[in-house]
Amino acid sequence: MCILCGEFIMQVHWTDYTDSTDTEITVGNQQRIRQRSRLHRTNLCNQLLSHYRLTLEEWNGSKFILRDAKGNAEIVHDLGTIWHHVETMIGYPIDPLDGSLLDKIAERSSAQ
């Protein structure tokens, strides 16, 4: 149990599954695979969030911390709720078809 969270981490959110049977937190190689996968998803989210001048940090294998350029931070329990937190932090709804966002994604894709 994390003292700061004050809760037991017993189950894995579906966004953290590494395969179809990985529904509980395990130790050993499965945990390393799960952590690598979380870090990869965090990196992908940061590529999108940079458009809104936000960053996401993986925290202790159980939560995420969303930060803005002003130093504000929110704890995100799982990636299923991240967009709600983003909209709250930036103060307006996100449009996934926003032209400038799509241009930024296309620019990143062509640079790779």
FIMAR-90510 format. One record per residue (C-alpha): residue in one letter; x, y, z. Coordinates in steps of 0.001 Angstrom, whole numbers, plus 524288, in hexadecimal, padded with zeros to 5 digits. Each point is the difference from the previous one (the first is absolute). Layout:
<rs>
<rest=a, X=X, Y=Y, Z=Z>
...
</rs>
This chain:
<rs>
<rest=m, X=80000, Y=80000, Z=80000>
<rest=c, X=804C3, Y=80D9A, Z=7FCBC>
<rest=i, X=7FF98, Y=808AD, Z=80BFE>
<rest=l, X=7FD24, Y=80C1A, Z=7F7E0>
<rest=c, X=7F4BD, Y=7F9B9, Z=7F8AA>
<rest=g, X=7FA92, Y=7F8F3, Z=80BB0>
<rest=e, X=7FA5C, Y=7F50A, Z=7F804>
<rest=f, X=80319, Y=7F218, Z=7FC70>
<rest=i, X=80358, Y=7FDAF, Z=7F1CE>
<rest=m, X=7F951, Y=7F319, Z=7FD70>
<rest=q, X=7FBC3, Y=8007D, Z=7F1DD>
<rest=v, X=8058A, Y=80573, Z=7F393>
<rest=h, X=7F80D, Y=8097F, Z=7F7C9>
<rest=w, X=7FD37, Y=7FAA9, Z=7F256>
<rest=t, X=8091C, Y=80A4A, Z=7FA11>
<rest=d, X=80B38, Y=7F954, Z=80743>
<rest=y, X=7FD80, Y=7F22C, Z=7FB1A>
<rest=t, X=80BB6, Y=7F9EB, Z=7F970>
<rest=d, X=7F827, Y=7F455, Z=7FB34>
<rest=s, X=7F21D, Y=7FAF1, Z=80113>
<rest=t, X=80252, Y=7F8FE, Z=80D08>
<rest=d, X=807D0, Y=80A85, Z=80721>
<rest=t, X=7F579, Y=8056B, Z=8090F>
<rest=e, X=80769, Y=7FFB1, Z=80CDC>
<rest=i, X=80CC8, Y=8061E, Z=803FB>
<rest=t, X=80AC7, Y=7F5EF, Z=7FFD8>
<rest=v, X=80E70, Y=7FFF9, Z=8030B>
<rest=g, X=80BC0, Y=7FC45, Z=7F80B>
<rest=n, X=800AB, Y=8008F, Z=7F145>
<rest=q, X=7F183, Y=80323, Z=7FE56>
<rest=q, X=801A4, Y=80BF7, Z=808A5>
<rest=r, X=80BA6, Y=804B1, Z=7F7F2>
<rest=i, X=7F832, Y=7FE48, Z=7F377>
<rest=r, X=7F48B, Y=80752, Z=80600>
<rest=q, X=808D3, Y=80B2C, Z=80482>
<rest=r, X=80695, Y=8012E, Z=7F2AA>
<rest=s, X=7F29D, Y=80044, Z=7F9C8>
<rest=r, X=7FB6F, Y=80ACF, Z=80949>
<rest=l, X=80C07, Y=8081D, Z=7FCE1>
<rest=h, X=7FDB0, Y=7FE29, Z=7F16B>
<rest=r, X=7F1C8, Y=80470, Z=80148>
<rest=t, X=8046F, Y=80B94, Z=8083F>
<rest=n, X=80956, Y=803EC, Z=7F524>
<rest=l, X=7F534, Y=7FEF2, Z=7F5BE>
<rest=c, X=7F6E2, Y=80836, Z=80863>
<rest=n, X=80A9B, Y=80A44, Z=801B0>
<rest=q, X=80149, Y=80132, Z=7F150>
<rest=l, X=7F194, Y=803BC, Z=7FF5F>
<rest=l, X=7FFDD, Y=807E4, Z=80C83>
<rest=s, X=80B3E, Y=8089F, Z=7FB9C>
<rest=h, X=7F61A, Y=806A8, Z=7F70E>
<rest=y, X=7F907, Y=804BE, Z=80C4A>
<rest=r, X=80CD0, Y=802EE, Z=8072F>
<rest=l, X=7FD7B, Y=7F4EA, Z=80993>
<rest=t, X=8085E, Y=7F4A2, Z=80459>
<rest=l, X=7FCC7, Y=7F2D1, Z=805C5>
<rest=e, X=808CA, Y=7F891, Z=80954>
<rest=e, X=7FEB8, Y=7F1D8, Z=803F1>
<rest=w, X=7FF8B, Y=7FF21, Z=80ED3>
<rest=n, X=80396, Y=7F3D6, Z=80783>
<rest=g, X=7F9D9, Y=7F674, Z=7F65D>
<rest=s, X=7F248, Y=8035C, Z=8046B>
<rest=k, X=7FC90, Y=80E14, Z=7FCA9>
<rest=f, X=803EF, Y=80B1A, Z=7F717>
<rest=i, X=802A9, Y=80E51, Z=802C2>
<rest=l, X=7FB23, Y=809F6, Z=7F62A>
<rest=r, X=80708, Y=80D1E, Z=8006E>
<rest=d, X=7FE57, Y=80CEE, Z=7F8F8>
<rest=a, X=80A0A, Y=80A8B, Z=7FD0F>
<rest=k, X=7FB82, Y=8080B, Z=80BC3>
<rest=g, X=8039D, Y=7F55D, Z=809B8>
<rest=n, X=7F242, Y=7FAE2, Z=80273>
<rest=a, X=7FEED, Y=7F147, Z=8017A>
<rest=e, X=7F537, Y=7F5E8, Z=800D5>
<rest=i, X=80091, Y=7F1A0, Z=8033B>
<rest=v, X=7FA51, Y=7F797, Z=7F528>
<rest=h, X=7FC0E, Y=7F28B, Z=804D7>
<rest=d, X=80033, Y=7F995, Z=7F2A2>
<rest=l, X=800A6, Y=80384, Z=7F1A6>
<rest=g, X=7F167, Y=7FDF2, Z=7FEC4>
<rest=t, X=7FDD9, Y=80CF6, Z=806F9>
<rest=i, X=80B46, Y=807E9, Z=7FA99>
<rest=w, X=7F832, Y=80813, Z=7F636>
<rest=h, X=7F680, Y=80479, Z=80A75>
<rest=h, X=80BA3, Y=804CA, Z=8080C>
<rest=v, X=80607, Y=8068A, Z=7F419>
<rest=e, X=7F362, Y=8074C, Z=7FCED>
<rest=t, X=7FED5, Y=80446, Z=80E2D>
<rest=m, X=80E01, Y=804CB, Z=8002A>
<rest=i, X=7FF90, Y=8078B, Z=7F323>
<rest=g, X=7F243, Y=80520, Z=8024D>
<rest=y, X=7F97A, Y=7FBF7, Z=7F353>
<rest=p, X=7FBC5, Y=7F381, Z=7F905>
<rest=i, X=809E4, Y=7F8EE, Z=7F790>
<rest=d, X=7FCF7, Y=7FE8A, Z=7F1A3>
<rest=p, X=80718, Y=7F3E8, Z=7FAC3>
<rest=l, X=7FDC7, Y=80532, Z=7F233>
<rest=d, X=80643, Y=80D2F, Z=802E3>
<rest=g, X=807CB, Y=80395, Z=7F3D8>
<rest=s, X=80BF2, Y=804EA, Z=80756>
<rest=l, X=80078, Y=7F38A, Z=80832>
<rest=l, X=7FEE1, Y=7F77A, Z=7F3EE>
<rest=d, X=80A9A, Y=807F9, Z=7F941>
<rest=k, X=808F6, Y=7FE0E, Z=80BA7>
<rest=i, X=7FD8D, Y=7F149, Z=7FFF4>
<rest=a, X=8027D, Y=7FF4E, Z=7F159>
<rest=e, X=80C73, Y=807FA, Z=80188>
<rest=r, X=80501, Y=7F6C1, Z=80A82>
<rest=s, X=7FC9A, Y=7F41D, Z=7F7C7>
<rest=s, X=80737, Y=8051B, Z=7F423>
<rest=a, X=80BF2, Y=80382, Z=80839>
<rest=q, X=8017C, Y=7F1EF, Z=804AE>
</rs>
